[in-house]
Amino acid sequence: CDIMADINERGNYPVISVCDGTIEQMGWLELGGYRIGIRSPHGAYFYYAHLSDYAEGLSIGDEVHAGELIAFMGDTGYSKKEGTMGMFPVHLHVGIYLIHDGEEISVNPYQPLKYLENRRIECVYGRKN
C-alpha cells in the first residue's frame, strides 16, 4: 500500500511504527530503497520502504514501540545503486506480513491503516466513532 505525500519533498513527513516490535531489517533494497522491517511480538512483520532517512540512533535489533518515530518518507529505490532518489514521487510503501499455516503471507494494509488513522483522530480530537 502506497501512502502518497501531499508535498513532494523527501524527509518532510515522519514515519512512525504502527506496532511494538524489534527492528529486523534496515538498509538498501533495489526496489524498496531505504527500508525498515519490524517484527511484532506476535510474529507479524511490518515493512516500510522508500525512506529518505532513519530516526537517529536506530539499528537492527532495537526494540521500538507503536507511535515511535522510525524514519522519514522519501523517494529512494528502483536502482541497484544505493542512495538512488527521485525515480518517482515521495511516498511511503507499507507492507504487512502474517504467518498463516507456517507460511508468511502478505495482507493488504489499507484497512488496518484506516483503523489506526481513525484511532489517531479519536485520540487527538477526543471523538468516538
MMTF fields as JSON, N, C-alpha, C and O atoms, coordinates in Angstrom:
{
  "mmtfVersion": "1.0.0",
  "mmtfProducer": "UNKNOWN",
  "numBonds": 515,
  "numAtoms": 516,
  "numGroups": 129,
  "numChains": 1,
  "numModels": 1,
  "chainsPerModel": [1],
  "groupsPerChain": [129],
  "chainIdList": ["A"],
  "bondAtomList": [4, 2, 8, 6, 12, 10, 16, 14, 20, 18, 24, 22, 28, 26, 32, 30, 36, 34, 40, 38, 44, 42, 48, 46, 52, 50, 56, 54, 60, 58, 64, 62, 68, 66, 72, 70, 76, 74, 80, 78, 84, 82, 88, 86, 92, 90, 96, 94, 100, 98, 104, 102, 108, 106, 112, 110, 116, 114, 120, 118, 124, 122, 128, 126, 132, 130, 136, 134, 140, 138, 144, 142, 148, 146, 152, 150, 156, 154, 160, 158, 164, 162, 168, 166, 172, 170, 176, 174, 180, 178, 184, 182, 188, 186, 192, 190, 196, 194, 200, 198, 204, 202, 208, 206, 212, 210, 216, 214, 220, 218, 224, 222, 228, 226, 232, 230, 236, 234, 240, 238, 244, 242, 248, 246, 252, 250, 256, 254, 260, 258, 264, 262, 268, 266, 272, 270, 276, 274, 280, 278, 284, 282, 288, 286, 292, 290, 296, 294, 300, 298, 304, 302, 308, 306, 312, 310, 316, 314, 320, 318, 324, 322, 328, 326, 332, 330, 336, 334, 340, 338, 344, 342, 348, 346, 352, 350, 356, 354, 360, 358, 364, 362, 368, 366, 372, 370, 376, 374, 380, 378, 384, 382, 388, 386, 392, 390, 396, 394, 400, 398, 404, 402, 408, 406, 412, 410, 416, 414, 420, 418, 424, 422, 428, 426, 432, 430, 436, 434, 440, 438, 444, 442, 448, 446, 452, 450, 456, 454, 460, 458, 464, 462, 468, 466, 472, 470, 476, 474, 480, 478, 484, 482, 488, 486, 492, 490, 496, 494, 500, 498, 504, 502, 508, 506, 512, 510],
  "bondOrderList": [1, 1, 1, 1, 1, 1, 1, 1, 1, 1, 1, 1, 1, 1, 1, 1, 1, 1, 1, 1, 1, 1, 1, 1, 1, 1, 1, 1, 1, 1, 1, 1, 1, 1, 1, 1, 1, 1, 1, 1, 1, 1, 1, 1, 1, 1, 1, 1, 1, 1, 1, 1, 1, 1, 1, 1, 1, 1, 1, 1, 1, 1, 1, 1, 1, 1, 1, 1, 1, 1, 1, 1, 1, 1, 1, 1, 1, 1, 1, 1, 1, 1, 1, 1, 1, 1, 1, 1, 1, 1, 1, 1, 1, 1, 1, 1, 1, 1, 1, 1, 1, 1, 1, 1, 1, 1, 1, 1, 1, 1, 1, 1, 1, 1, 1, 1, 1, 1, 1, 1, 1, 1, 1, 1, 1, 1, 1, 1],
  "groupList": [{"groupName": "CYS", "atomNameList": ["N", "CA", "C", "O"], "elementList": ["N", "C", "C", "O"], "formalChargeList": [0, 0, 0, 0], "bondAtomList": [1, 0, 2, 1, 3, 2], "bondOrderList": [1, 1, 2], "singleLetterCode": "C", "chemCompType": "L-PEPTIDE LINKING"}, {"groupName": "ASP", "atomNameList": ["N", "CA", "C", "O"], "elementList": ["N", "C", "C", "O"], "formalChargeList": [0, 0, 0, 0], "bondAtomList": [1, 0, 2, 1, 3, 2], "bondOrderList": [1, 1, 2], "singleLetterCode": "D", "chemCompType": "L-PEPTIDE LINKING"}, {"groupName": "ILE", "atomNameList": ["N", "CA", "C", "O"], "elementList": ["N", "C", "C", "O"], "formalChargeList": [0, 0, 0, 0], "bondAtomList": [1, 0, 2, 1, 3, 2], "bondOrderList": [1, 1, 2], "singleLetterCode": "I", "chemCompType": "L-PEPTIDE LINKING"}, {"groupName": "MET", "atomNameList": ["N", "CA", "C", "O"], "elementList": ["N", "C", "C", "O"], "formalChargeList": [0, 0, 0, 0], "bondAtomList": [1, 0, 2, 1, 3, 2], "bondOrderList": [1, 1, 2], "singleLetterCode": "M", "chemCompType": "L-PEPTIDE LINKING"}, {"groupName": "ALA", "atomNameList": ["N", "CA", "C", "O"], "elementList": ["N", "C", "C", "O"], "formalChargeList": [0, 0, 0, 0], "bondAtomList": [1, 0, 2, 1, 3, 2], "bondOrderList": [1, 1, 2], "singleLetterCode": "A", "chemCompType": "L-PEPTIDE LINKING"}, {"groupName": "ASN", "atomNameList": ["N", "CA", "C", "O"], "elementList": ["N", "C", "C", "O"], "formalChargeList": [0, 0, 0, 0], "bondAtomList": [1, 0, 2, 1, 3, 2], "bondOrderList": [1, 1, 2], "singleLetterCode": "N", "chemCompType": "L-PEPTIDE LINKING"}, {"groupName": "GLU", "atomNameList": ["N", "CA", "C", "O"], "elementList": ["N", "C", "C", "O"], "formalChargeList": [0, 0, 0, 0], "bondAtomList": [1, 0, 2, 1, 3, 2], "bondOrderList": [1, 1, 2], "singleLetterCode": "E", "chemCompType": "L-PEPTIDE LINKING"}, {"groupName": "ARG", "atomNameList": ["N", "CA", "C", "O"], "elementList": ["N", "C", "C", "O"], "formalChargeList": [0, 0, 0, 0], "bondAtomList": [1, 0, 2, 1, 3, 2], "bondOrderList": [1, 1, 2], "singleLetterCode": "R", "chemCompType": "L-PEPTIDE LINKING"}, {"groupName": "GLY", "atomNameList": ["N", "CA", "C", "O"], "elementList": ["N", "C", "C", "O"], "formalChargeList": [0, 0, 0, 0], "bondAtomList": [1, 0, 2, 1, 3, 2], "bondOrderList": [1, 1, 2], "singleLetterCode": "G", "chemCompType": "PEPTIDE LINKING"}, {"groupName": "TYR", "atomNameList": ["N", "CA", "C", "O"], "elementList": ["N", "C", "C", "O"], "formalChargeList": [0, 0, 0, 0], "bondAtomList": [1, 0, 2, 1, 3, 2], "bondOrderList": [1, 1, 2], "singleLetterCode": "Y", "chemCompType": "L-PEPTIDE LINKING"}, {"groupName": "PRO", "atomNameList": ["N", "CA", "C", "O"], "elementList": ["N", "C", "C", "O"], "formalChargeList": [0, 0, 0, 0], "bondAtomList": [1, 0, 2, 1, 3, 2], "bondOrderList": [1, 1, 2], "singleLetterCode": "P", "chemCompType": "L-PEPTIDE LINKING"}, {"groupName": "VAL", "atomNameList": ["N", "CA", "C", "O"], "elementList": ["N", "C", "C", "O"], "formalChargeList": [0, 0, 0, 0], "bondAtomList": [1, 0, 2, 1, 3, 2], "bondOrderList": [1, 1, 2], "singleLetterCode": "V", "chemCompType": "L-PEPTIDE LINKING"}, {"groupName": "SER", "atomNameList": ["N", "CA", "C", "O"], "elementList": ["N", "C", "C", "O"], "formalChargeList": [0, 0, 0, 0], "bondAtomList": [1, 0, 2, 1, 3, 2], "bondOrderList": [1, 1, 2], "singleLetterCode": "S", "chemCompType": "L-PEPTIDE LINKING"}, {"groupName": "THR", "atomNameList": ["N", "CA", "C", "O"], "elementList": ["N", "C", "C", "O"], "formalChargeList": [0, 0, 0, 0], "bondAtomList": [1, 0, 2, 1, 3, 2], "bondOrderList": [1, 1, 2], "singleLetterCode": "T", "chemCompType": "L-PEPTIDE LINKING"}, {"groupName": "GLN", "atomNameList": ["N", "CA", "C", "O"], "elementList": ["N", "C", "C", "O"], "formalChargeList": [0, 0, 0, 0], "bondAtomList": [1, 0, 2, 1, 3, 2], "bondOrderList": [1, 1, 2], "singleLetterCode": "Q", "chemCompType": "L-PEPTIDE LINKING"}, {"groupName": "TRP", "atomNameList": ["N", "CA", "C", "O"], "elementList": ["N", "C", "C", "O"], "formalChargeList": [0, 0, 0, 0], "bondAtomList": [1, 0, 2, 1, 3, 2], "bondOrderList": [1, 1, 2], "singleLetterCode": "W", "chemCompType": "L-PEPTIDE LINKING"}, {"groupName": "LEU", "atomNameList": ["N", "CA", "C", "O"], "elementList": ["N", "C", "C", "O"], "formalChargeList": [0, 0, 0, 0], "bondAtomList": [1, 0, 2, 1, 3, 2], "bondOrderList": [1, 1, 2], "singleLetterCode": "L", "chemCompType": "L-PEPTIDE LINKING"}, {"groupName": "HIS", "atomNameList": ["N", "CA", "C", "O"], "elementList": ["N", "C", "C", "O"], "formalChargeList": [0, 0, 0, 0], "bondAtomList": [1, 0, 2, 1, 3, 2], "bondOrderList": [1, 1, 2], "singleLetterCode": "H", "chemCompType": "L-PEPTIDE LINKING"}, {"groupName": "PHE", "atomNameList": ["N", "CA", "C", "O"], "elementList": ["N", "C", "C", "O"], "formalChargeList": [0, 0, 0, 0], "bondAtomList": [1, 0, 2, 1, 3, 2], "bondOrderList": [1, 1, 2], "singleLetterCode": "F", "chemCompType": "L-PEPTIDE LINKING"}, {"groupName": "LYS", "atomNameList": ["N", "CA", "C", "O"], "elementList": ["N", "C", "C", "O"], "formalChargeList": [0, 0, 0, 0], "bondAtomList": [1, 0, 2, 1, 3, 2], "bondOrderList": [1, 1, 2], "singleLetterCode": "K", "chemCompType": "L-PEPTIDE LINKING"}],
  "groupTypeList": [0, 1, 2, 3, 4, 1, 2, 5, 6, 7, 8, 5, 9, 10, 11, 2, 12, 11, 0, 1, 8, 13, 2, 6, 14, 3, 8, 15, 16, 6, 16, 8, 8, 9, 7, 2, 8, 2, 7, 12, 10, 17, 8, 4, 9, 18, 9, 9, 4, 17, 16, 12, 1, 9, 4, 6, 8, 16, 12, 2, 8, 1, 6, 11, 17, 4, 8, 6, 16, 2, 4, 18, 3, 8, 1, 13, 8, 9, 12, 19, 19, 6, 8, 13, 3, 8, 3, 18, 10, 11, 17, 16, 17, 11, 8, 2, 9, 16, 2, 17, 1, 8, 6, 6, 2, 12, 11, 5, 10, 9, 14, 10, 16, 19, 9, 16, 6, 5, 7, 7, 2, 6, 0, 11, 9, 8, 7, 19, 5],
  "groupIdList": [1, 2, 3, 4, 5, 6, 7, 8, 9, 10, 11, 12, 13, 14, 15, 16, 17, 18, 19, 20, 21, 22, 23, 24, 25, 26, 27, 28, 29, 30, 31, 32, 33, 34, 35, 36, 37, 38, 39, 40, 41, 42, 43, 44, 45, 46, 47, 48, 49, 50, 51, 52, 53, 54, 55, 56, 57, 58, 59, 60, 61, 62, 63, 64, 65, 66, 67, 68, 69, 70, 71, 72, 73, 74, 75, 76, 77, 78, 79, 80, 81, 82, 83, 84, 85, 86, 87, 88, 89, 90, 91, 92, 93, 94, 95, 96, 97, 98, 99, 100, 101, 102, 103, 104, 105, 106, 107, 108, 109, 110, 111, 112, 113, 114, 115, 116, 117, 118, 119, 120, 121, 122, 123, 124, 125, 126, 127, 128, 129],
  "secStructList": [7, 3, 3, 3, 7, 1, 1, 7, 7, 6, 6, 1, 1, 3, 3, 3, 7, 1, 1, 7, 3, 3, 3, 3, 3, 3, 3, 3, 3, 6, 6, 6, 3, 3, 3, 3, 3, 3, 3, 7, 6, 6, 1, 7, 3, 3, 3, 3, 3, 3, 3, 3, 3, 3, 7, 6, 6, 7, 7, 6, 6, 7, 3, 3, 7, 6, 6, 7, 3, 3, 3, 3, 3, 5, 7, 5, 7, 1, 1, 1, 1, 6, 6, 7, 5, 7, 1, 1, 7, 1, 3, 3, 3, 3, 3, 3, 3, 3, 3, 3, 6, 6, 3, 3, 3, 3, 3, 7, 7, 2, 2, 2, 2, 2, 2, 2, 2, 2, 2, 2, 2, 2, 2, 2, 2, 7, 7, 7, 7],
  "xCoordList": [0.854, 0.0, 0.899, 1.789, 0.681, 1.462, 0.677, -0.5, 1.343, 0.782, 1.543, 2.737, 0.854, 1.497, 1.609, 0.758, 2.664, 2.898, 2.096, 2.031, 1.487, 0.803, 1.816, 1.569, 2.955, 4.042, 5.163, 5.676, 5.547, 6.538, 7.95, 8.759, 8.213, 9.507, 10.007, 9.405, 11.104, 11.638, 12.043, 12.542, 11.819, 12.195, 11.213, 11.436, 10.135, 9.158, 8.16, 7.651, 7.878, 6.854, 7.47, 8.218, 7.157, 7.674, 6.943, 5.766, 7.655, 7.077, 7.166, 8.244, 6.017, 6.008, 5.651, 4.947, 6.14, 5.845, 4.385, 3.864, 3.727, 2.334, 2.243, 1.147, 3.403, 3.386, 4.611, 5.601, 4.511, 5.701, 6.434, 5.811, 7.744, 8.476, 9.964, 10.486, 10.634, 12.087, 12.463, 11.909, 13.405, 13.88, 14.654, 15.675, 14.147, 14.736, 15.556, 16.534, 15.164, 15.864, 15.975, 15.058, 17.094, 17.311, 18.317, 19.171, 18.21, 19.189, 18.558, 17.354, 19.385, 19.008, 18.452, 19.002, 17.365, 16.831, 16.645, 16.235, 16.943, 16.855, 15.504, 15.458, 14.41, 13.089, 12.553, 11.841, 12.877, 12.332, 13.146, 12.693, 14.339, 15.195, 15.578, 15.73, 15.732, 15.989, 14.709, 13.647, 14.825, 13.657, 13.964, 15.118, 12.872, 12.984, 11.9, 10.767, 12.24, 11.284, 11.228, 12.262, 10.032, 9.831, 8.99, 7.925, 9.474, 8.749, 8.04, 8.677, 6.719, 5.929, 6.121, 6.581, 5.771, 5.893, 5.058, 5.378, 3.99, 3.127, 3.534, 2.868, 4.637, 5.175, 4.863, 5.439, 3.976, 3.689, 4.913, 5.646, 5.113, 6.245, 5.692, 4.827, 6.2, 5.764, 6.923, 8.024, 6.653, 7.671, 7.37, 6.253, 8.371, 8.251, 9.37, 10.541, 9.013, 10.02, 9.978, 9.024, 11.045, 11.273, 11.572, 11.2, 12.245, 12.534, 13.667, 14.556, 13.623, 14.73, 15.793, 16.987, 15.373, 16.281, 15.638, 14.418, 16.492, 16.023, 16.048, 16.803, 15.216, 15.285, 16.669, 17.238, 17.181, 18.532, 18.689, 17.851, 19.773, 20.146, 19.542, 19.842, 18.698, 18.082, 19.021, 19.777, 18.96, 19.729, 19.03, 18.121, 19.452, 18.882, 19.018, 20.064, 17.93, 17.906, 17.281, 16.955, 17.112, 16.494, 15.008, 14.338, 14.509, 13.076, 12.456, 13.02, 11.29, 10.536, 9.125, 8.681, 8.429, 7.072, 6.119, 6.511, 4.872, 3.846, 3.83, 3.819, 3.831, 3.828, 5.206, 5.323, 6.251, 7.624, 8.099, 7.834, 8.793, 9.391, 10.457, 11.351, 10.355, 11.358, 12.077, 13.192, 11.445, 12.051, 11.311, 10.44, 11.697, 11.041, 10.744, 11.546, 9.586, 9.125, 10.077, 10.605, 10.282, 11.211, 10.84, 9.687, 11.854, 11.687, 12.886, 13.384, 13.348, 14.518, 14.101, 12.995, 15.016, 14.809, 14.756, 15.021, 14.403, 14.358, 15.722, 15.849, 16.743, 18.097, 18.969, 18.786, 19.919, 20.908, 21.917, 22.614, 21.993, 22.933, 22.312, 21.313, 22.91, 22.399, 22.372, 23.309, 21.275, 21.121, 20.376, 20.178, 19.953, 19.224, 17.91, 17.143, 17.664, 16.44, 15.825, 16.483, 14.54, 13.89, 13.35, 13.028, 13.238, 12.709, 11.175, 10.569, 10.548, 9.09, 8.757, 9.656, 7.489, 7.111, 7.372, 7.414, 7.542, 7.729, 6.49, 5.358, 6.736, 5.654, 6.229, 7.442, 5.348, 5.715, 5.027, 3.812, 5.796, 5.219, 5.155, 6.163, 3.959, 3.751, 3.318, 2.432, 3.94, 3.55, 3.332, 4.033, 2.363, 2.108, 2.119, 1.458, 2.884, 3.026, 2.727, 3.28, 1.847, 1.451, 1.875, 2.087, 1.998, 2.275, 0.935, 0.151, 0.683, -0.545, -0.169, 0.442, -0.534, -0.182, 1.309, 1.711, 2.121, 3.57, 4.21, 5.429, 3.419, 3.967, 3.682, 2.646, 4.617, 4.409, 3.568, 3.917, 2.456, 1.575, 1.435, 1.492, 1.255, 1.05, -0.43, -1.303, -0.684, -2.037, -2.162, -1.252, -3.266, -3.486, -3.549, -4.436, -2.634, -2.595, -3.617, -3.674, -4.416, -5.314, -6.264, -6.329, -6.993, -7.959, -7.296, -7.784, -6.191, -5.524, -5.031, -5.09, -4.552, -4.093, -5.263, -5.136, -6.401, -7.591, -8.052, -8.445, -8.004, -8.365, -7.453, -7.929, -6.153, -5.214, -5.404, -5.263, -5.722, -5.981, -7.185, -7.149, -8.228, -9.422, -9.122, -9.644, -8.289, -7.892, -7.098, -7.261, -6.244, -5.468, -6.382, -6.18, -7.386, -8.338, -9.065, -9.269, -9.453, -10.131, -9.222, -9.671, -7.957, -7.02, -6.75, -6.703, -6.573, -6.243, -7.442, -7.315, -8.617, -9.783, -10.813, -11.814, -10.576, -11.49, -12.789, -13.773, -12.814, -14.032, -14.114, -13.099, -15.325, -15.589, -16.307, -17.214, -15.92, -16.585, -17.805, -18.487],
  "yCoordList": [-1.17, 0.0, 1.231, 1.345, 2.134, 3.364, 4.521, 4.718, 5.277, 6.495, 7.649, 7.825, 8.419, 9.498, 10.759, 11.033, 11.508, 12.763, 13.89, 13.989, 14.736, 15.927, 16.886, 17.49, 17.016, 17.868, 16.938, 16.168, 16.999, 16.088, 16.518, 16.955, 16.377, 16.786, 15.699, 15.461, 15.03, 13.947, 14.475, 15.592, 13.648, 13.993, 14.897, 15.253, 15.276, 16.209, 15.527, 16.163, 14.238, 13.539, 12.449, 11.605, 12.464, 11.416, 10.1, 10.082, 9.012, 7.671, 7.105, 7.047, 6.686, 6.112, 4.635, 4.2, 3.88, 2.45, 2.252, 2.938, 1.313, 1.01, -0.075, -0.434, -0.602, -1.691, -1.633, -0.965, -2.351, -2.653, -3.754, -4.553, -3.802, -4.884, -4.661, -3.747, -5.515, -5.499, -5.198, -5.789, -4.281, -3.988, -5.202, -5.587, -5.786, -6.998, -6.695, -7.387, -5.673, -5.31, -3.791, -3.06, -3.34, -1.928, -1.902, -2.781, -0.89, -0.754, -0.695, -0.486, -0.882, -0.692, -1.961, -3.046, -1.823, -2.85, -2.209, -1.053, -2.949, -2.4, -1.749, -0.618, -2.436, -1.877, -1.014, -0.043, -1.344, -0.633, 0.559, 1.326, 0.724, 1.811, 1.583, 0.444, 2.673, 2.53, 2.063, 2.661, 0.969, 0.371, -0.042, -0.144, -0.276, -0.798, -1.843, -1.645, -2.954, -4.03, -4.308, -4.481, -4.352, -4.555, -5.802, -5.952, -6.701, -7.92, -7.681, -7.354, -7.847, -7.644, -8.836, -9.894, -8.668, -9.778, -11.001, -12.119, -10.803, -11.916, -12.505, -13.407, -11.996, -12.584, -11.858, -12.198, -10.87, -10.111, -9.26, -8.8, -9.065, -8.277, -7.038, -7.134, -5.874, -4.59, -3.985, -3.815, -3.662, -3.218, -1.781, -1.467, -0.916, 0.492, 0.772, 0.54, 1.273, 1.421, 2.801, 3.562, 3.094, 4.338, 5.502, 6.645, 5.198, 6.183, 7.103, 6.711, 8.331, 9.255, 9.146, 9.188, 9.007, 8.925, 8.065, 7.906, 7.511, 6.792, 7.73, 8.702, 7.437, 8.178, 7.945, 6.859, 8.952, 8.913, 7.787, 7.599, 7.056, 6.059, 4.679, 3.797, 4.451, 3.137, 2.181, 2.579, 0.902, -0.124, -1.469, -1.621, -2.434, -3.776, -4.315, -4.19, -4.918, -5.487, -4.575, -5.022, -3.294, -2.357, -2.655, -3.077, -2.428, -2.509, -1.148, -0.11, -1.162, 0.064, -0.125, -1.249, 0.981, 0.942, 1.615, 2.507, 1.177, 1.792, 3.286, 3.722, 4.071, 5.524, 6.151, 7.377, 5.341, 5.85, 6.244, 5.537, 7.359, 7.797, 6.797, 6.465, 6.315, 5.376, 5.887, 5.454, 6.808, 7.24, 8.453, 9.034, 8.817, 9.911, 9.461, 8.767, 9.863, 9.494, 10.029, 11.135, 9.225, 9.641, 9.119, 8.792, 9.052, 8.614, 7.788, 7.944, 6.896, 6.079, 4.759, 4.265, 4.204, 2.879, 2.841, 3.83, 1.669, 1.355, 1.513, 2.04, 1.034, 1.049, 0.094, -0.073, -0.527, -1.344, -0.46, -0.912, 0.808, 1.746, 2.334, 3.049, 2.028, 2.53, 4.055, 4.717, 4.588, 6.03, 6.7, 7.914, 5.92, 6.5, 7.102, 6.461, 8.344, 9.06, 9.685, 9.839, 10.046, 10.831, 10.08, 10.698, 8.759, 7.984, 7.983, 7.514, 8.509, 8.539, 9.548, 9.988, 9.926, 10.888, 10.353, 9.143, 11.265, 10.921, 10.171, 10.614, 9.023, 8.244, 7.234, 7.041, 6.602, 5.524, 4.259, 4.238, 3.22, 1.912, 1.128, 0.983, 0.618, -0.141, -1.555, -1.748, -2.528, -3.923, -4.575, -4.273, -5.468, -6.251, -7.724, -8.127, -8.512, -9.928, -10.728, -10.449, -11.724, -12.577, -14.007, -14.39, -14.793, -16.213, -16.951, -16.836, -17.713, -18.493, -19.895, -20.064, -20.898, -22.293, -22.45, -23.179, -21.764, -21.895, -21.089, -21.136, -20.351, -19.546, -18.076, -17.709, -17.238, -15.796, -15.341, -15.596, -14.665, -14.166, -12.658, -12.117, -11.992, -10.542, -10.251, -10.973, -9.173, -8.727, -7.303, -6.496, -6.984, -5.613, -4.717, -4.897, -3.757, -2.933, -1.794, -1.051, -1.64, -0.49, -0.41, 0.628, -1.472, -1.432, -1.237, -0.427, -1.951, -1.664, -0.215, 0.382, 0.348, 1.746, 2.703, 3.685, 2.435, 3.271, 3.197, 4.209, 2.003, 1.848, 2.703, 3.425, 2.622, 3.407, 4.9, 5.685, 5.298, 6.704, 7.185, 8.272, 6.398, 6.759, 6.808, 7.673, 5.894, 5.912, 7.178, 7.761, 7.608, 8.823, 10.027, 10.903, 10.082, 11.191, 11.206, 12.267, 10.028, 9.939, 10.433, 11.163, 10.039, 10.452, 11.945, 12.603, 12.484, 13.905, 14.783, 15.8, 14.4, 15.262, 14.808, 15.491, 13.659, 13.169, 12.624, 12.522, 12.268, 11.75, 10.236, 9.544, 9.75, 8.305, 8.027, 8.769, 6.987, 6.618, 5.788, 5.388],
  "zCoordList": [0.0, 0.0, 0.0, 0.843, -0.917, -1.001, -0.399, -0.703, 0.453, 1.018, 0.389, 0.631, -0.407, -1.157, -0.302, 0.544, -0.539, 0.179, -0.463, -1.688, 0.358, -0.175, -0.784, -1.828, -0.119, -0.61, -1.042, -0.23, -2.304, -2.866, -2.451, -3.27, -1.142, -0.591, 0.344, 1.391, -0.019, 0.811, 2.183, 2.314, 3.198, 4.559, 5.274, 6.431, 4.616, 5.18, 6.124, 7.047, 5.899, 6.662, 7.537, 7.043, 8.842, 9.728, 9.492, 9.131, 9.7, 9.639, 11.048, 11.639, 11.582, 12.919, 12.844, 11.932, 13.8, 13.848, 14.223, 15.102, 13.554, 13.883, 14.951, 15.382, 15.383, 16.354, 17.257, 16.96, 18.366, 19.152, 18.406, 17.708, 18.547, 17.916, 17.902, 18.539, 17.162, 17.037, 15.594, 14.666, 15.405, 14.047, 13.552, 14.122, 12.488, 11.925, 10.669, 10.384, 9.924, 8.69, 8.591, 8.966, 8.088, 7.761, 6.629, 6.521, 5.791, 4.731, 3.355, 3.211, 2.357, 0.966, 0.345, 0.533, -0.392, -1.288, -2.648, -2.741, -3.703, -5.059, -5.338, -5.821, -5.046, -5.336, -4.198, -4.451, -2.96, -1.812, -1.348, -0.498, -1.893, -1.432, 0.022, 0.463, 0.759, 2.19, 2.845, 2.67, 3.615, 4.219, 5.648, 6.066, 6.383, 7.74, 7.911, 7.47, 8.548, 8.811, 10.293, 10.938, 10.835, 12.266, 12.481, 11.883, 13.341, 13.693, 15.022, 16.023, 15.024, 16.244, 17.184, 16.757, 18.454, 19.401, 19.007, 19.411, 18.22, 17.806, 16.463, 15.956, 15.875, 14.657, 13.365, 12.332, 13.377, 12.154, 11.8, 12.676, 10.498, 10.002, 9.311, 8.441, 9.707, 9.161, 8.384, 8.909, 7.12, 6.168, 5.749, 5.337, 5.857, 5.462, 4.459, 4.757, 3.265, 2.212, 1.556, 1.715, 0.814, 0.068, 1.017, 0.75, 2.122, 3.152, 2.733, 1.978, 3.232, 2.961, 4.046, 3.75, 5.288, 6.439, 7.511, 7.561, 8.373, 9.548, 10.746, 10.766, 11.75, 13.008, 13.615, 13.499, 14.244, 14.796, 15.819, 16.701, 15.674, 16.662, 16.503, 17.307, 15.497, 15.333, 14.611, 13.725, 15.011, 14.314, 14.455, 15.271, 13.665, 13.709, 15.13, 15.766, 15.608, 16.951, 17.995, 19.095, 17.658, 18.604, 18.765, 17.822, 19.975, 20.252, 19.951, 20.296, 19.304, 19.049, 19.573, 19.804, 19.756, 20.281, 19.298, 18.546, 19.315, 18.476, 18.741, 19.892, 17.665, 17.779, 17.794, 17.789, 17.812, 17.851, 16.449, 15.477, 16.355, 15.093, 14.675, 15.454, 13.427, 12.929, 11.685, 11.393, 10.947, 9.691, 9.134, 9.782, 7.892, 7.173, 5.75, 5.125, 5.249, 3.914, 2.849, 2.964, 1.817, 0.773, -0.605, -0.884, -1.452, -2.84, -3.286, -4.401, -2.389, -2.7, -3.329, -3.113, -4.111, -4.669, -6.175, -6.859, -6.675, -8.105, -8.766, -9.872, -8.042, -8.577, -7.771, -6.565, -8.463, -7.765, -7.046, -6.137, -7.458, -6.845, -5.578, -5.645, -4.425, -3.154, -3.144, -3.59, -2.624, -2.489, -3.629, -3.605, -4.64, -5.764, -5.281, -4.563, -5.687, -5.317, -6.559, -7.589, -6.441, -7.467, -8.657, -9.672, -8.57, -9.694, -9.717, -10.681, -8.655, -8.521, -7.43, -6.714, -7.286, -6.244, -4.827, -4.603, -3.901, -2.495, -1.997, -2.187, -1.354, -0.76, 0.222, 0.301, 0.958, 1.872, 1.397, 1.201, 1.216, 0.899, 2.205, 2.896, 2.546, 3.775, 3.413, 2.58, 4.037, 3.865, 5.215, 6.18, 5.279, 6.485, 6.077, 5.12, 6.823, 6.527, 7.796, 8.86, 7.673, 8.79, 8.515, 7.365, 9.57, 9.427, 9.427, 10.369, 8.35, 8.221, 7.76, 6.704, 8.551, 8.239, 7.969, 7.062, 8.757, 8.649, 7.535, 7.369, 6.767, 5.675, 5.906, 6.46, 5.474, 5.569, 4.374, 3.222, 4.668, 3.617, 3.753, 4.858, 2.635, 2.677, 2.887, 2.406, 3.617, 3.912, 3.396, 3.585, 2.754, 2.305, 3.54, 4.374, 3.68, 4.891, 4.915, 5.894, 3.874, 3.798, 4.998, 5.655, 5.292, 6.389, 7.753, 8.54, 8.073, 9.346, 9.445, 10.521, 8.348, 8.376, 8.572, 9.303, 7.93, 8.136, 9.589, 10.17, 10.175, 11.579, 12.455, 13.331, 12.222, 13.018, 12.802, 13.739, 11.577, 11.307, 12.119, 12.695, 12.166, 12.94, 14.433, 15.137, 14.927, 16.343, 16.652, 17.723, 15.732, 15.918, 16.0, 16.841, 15.138, 15.163, 16.509, 17.099, 16.984, 18.274, 19.403, 20.286, 19.374, 20.43, 20.384, 21.423, 19.181, 19.053, 19.345, 20.027, 18.833, 18.927, 19.961, 20.175, 20.605, 21.621, 21.069, 21.801, 19.78, 19.158, 19.302, 19.369, 19.347, 19.289, 17.983, 17.604, 17.303, 16.04, 16.294, 15.351]
}
